[in-house]
């Protein structure tokens, strides 16, 4: 399957997420987190149709604890929507149907 997302770190977060021209869907995840892996598969399946409307960026929480702390993460997975360099929404939709509905209604 073609890669449908970018990966950000503490060093690249500003350039990739905050300076993006498109809205950015940020997926904070960890390799040991089963719900994170399931959500990641859902995102990879449905995001190609939104590729010209929203950028998907994955952040490995284990490798970027400072970003998790800066963004007040209390649990994983976490999806956040950024527009114009600001976090505007934490997205609760985690099932395929609910995430598709969210994306359809916003993009």
Helices and strands as residue ranges (DSSP letters): E 6-7, H 13-13, I 14-18, E 23-29, H 34-46, G 47-50, E 54-60, H 65-70, E 78-83, E 86-91, H 96-106
